[in-house]
Amino acid sequence: MQLNPEEVLPSRSCGEWVQGSGPGVQVLHSVNGNPLTLIDTAGINFSDMRSYARNTGGPALRQHTLHERALMLKKVGLALMESKELFYEYSTATGATRTDSWVDIEGGIGTLLNYSSRARKEIPNNDVWLDGVVEPLSADNTFSAQHILTPLEGVAIHINAYNFPCWGMLEKFAPTFLAGMPSIIKPASQTAFLTHLMIRHIIDLEILPEGSLQLVSGSIGDLLDLVDGQDVITFTGSAATGQKLRARSSIIKNSVRFTMEADSLNSAVLAPDAGPDSKEFELFVREVVREMTVKAGQKCTAIRRVMVPNQHCDALQNALIEKLRSIKPGDPSLKETRMGPLVSLAQRTDVMHCVNELVAEARIIFGDTNQPDLSSGDAELGGFMNPVLMLCENATDAKRVHELEAFGPVATIMPYGSVDEAIELVKLGQGSLVSSVFTHDQKNAAQLVRGIASANGRVMIGNRLSAKTSTGHGSPLPMLIHGGPGRAGGGEELGGVRAIKHYMQRTAVQGTPTILSAVTGQWQKGCSVRDDNRHPFRKSLSELQIGDHVVTQSRQVTLEDIEHFADFTGDKFYAHMDDEAARANPFFDGRVAHGYLVVSFAAGLFVDPEPGPVLANFGVDSLRFLTPVNVGDSLKVALTCKQINPRVSESYGEVRWDCSVVNQDASVVAQYDVLTMVAKHWPLQD
Ligand code: NAP
């Protein structure tokens, strides 16, 4: 390990690695107590860091399109994965076993890669990201509105907890970077050496625009006093610290976005149907033990409160104790160790203090709090402790067990009588990141989940059918929101591309359709169109413009067409086949053409068949049949290029076409977007 216990861990400020000028505070190895490094940021100018992010990082980031930024992230993620063994080596010094570190290191890098790919798939590669649909504001289509998202022009300050030095940093950095906003990362001092190592790797790759990523290894000084309404602060840590920071006058005065991910008293509920012989009981026991012992219980999502029906309480206690007995904490660098120490001796003291307070309401039924029983390691030097299981027999009337977070391998069993009582117990936590419900009974699942959802950011239902595929109670996933109401901080992170929007401003823009389309880069109804007598399917992306337009010839729909289509496809729904039955239907005046026949005829009308730059059709969006098509009606199509989305790393891009099928009275019979892949150049170039 390259850390020098005599040296201050560098911060990354204004394009340079700098060290604080004070004496520094020692950081100790979690397992053996050896000094690792010093933490100090005295003398670092935080105002300069903020200006550098805003004036250098922000503009550099915004020069790139969102897809270009996503591809940079992908390169970074792949390169980090190649160096993962080094991160694992350092991670041991935080007390993490290989399994614990996997969540932090590979889970973090995986989240980064997931965001890169998700952004390229789900967000068009435009300068402006559109939010929702066009809102027509006038009957004659001369005034409308569109919500747009643009990057905030300040800096995102990410303050992280000690328990996930890699994942915590990456899950926040990825959406911030994609949004086009620079980040200043402030990891918790205790494990900042691992975050520092990863950020140094990222910076050394020279892939990211200068100023897009800075690091504070230690105290954040006056940085939070300098913020304004273009900045964002995210905080992950204890509720006590978060509430203190959120109340800073600079944050309140400037309405600075402040996302808080705090601790919470997460629950796991065993439903009444899940008796001791059921698969759900077995899964529940496994999950509770896993949540108590992974990262030695130092997970914000860990199960702290275990709700069990009165009649299954004895069986559950016995099953949990039997499993916990086999887990002896030890040196996390050894393969056989299933649970490492807490991050520090001070953290163990904190946890013990909490356990001593909880004893007023709950009794310890497993775990010696005086004499740790270890498989290896030294409890004098590292924060080793045994898992502690408690039982609170009257949890409905208890208080501390629902509010005091022992941030270690500690959980409390709470027996309940009815399902309603279990729901009340979960809610006594005043808001959680996650709860899980173990049941194979649909009624119990519906009652419990509907009852507790308002108090949780995520609910995981475990049962025999998902036993092999479930991602578990404790794992936040990039595609699902992470956060929770009330006690959990009231914040939201992750949740797929939603997370990117936290770093952007949503603006409702109103104007004439043509002006709006110049702003948004998307054609909309009421805009001018261009018909230059060249079918738009003959144009490559280098020639095509939004508003390029073609109106087709007409085609009459006959009874033979309808019958042929019915025979050919097998769709003999009565409205197409039986005049009397069709008339009895409130929507039709007789037999009508199939909607899919209309769509097929439309394709026959607008497609330009010769080989050309249009490479493939990959679907339609928002298809609506608006007016019935009767025998004898004449159809024609207006096809207009609506949005062009070139792919950065491919020779083609997606084109979205507005497709309106109208009848002889100019009534729209079908409206939808046609989605195609179009070559950037034609003929195709190598
Ligand atoms: P913490 O003591 O609240 O510290 C969190 C972060 O805040 C650290 O980076 C800390 O830096 C910083 N900080 C503390 N005082 C500050 C101040 N006055 N100004 C600016 N920054 C300040 O929490 P922790 O002990 O690191 O982490 C454990 C807690 O985090 C647990 O309660 C856990 O439940 C919670 N957590 C929540 C989530 C979630 O997603 N909801 C995830 C992980 C952990 P220093 O280390 O330099 O003091």
Residues whose N, C-alpha, C, O or C-beta is under 5 A from the ligand:
A	BS01	NAP	I159 N160 A161 Y162 K186 P187 A188 S189 Q190 G218 S219 I220 T236 G237 S238 T241 E261 A262 D263 S264 C300 F407 A488
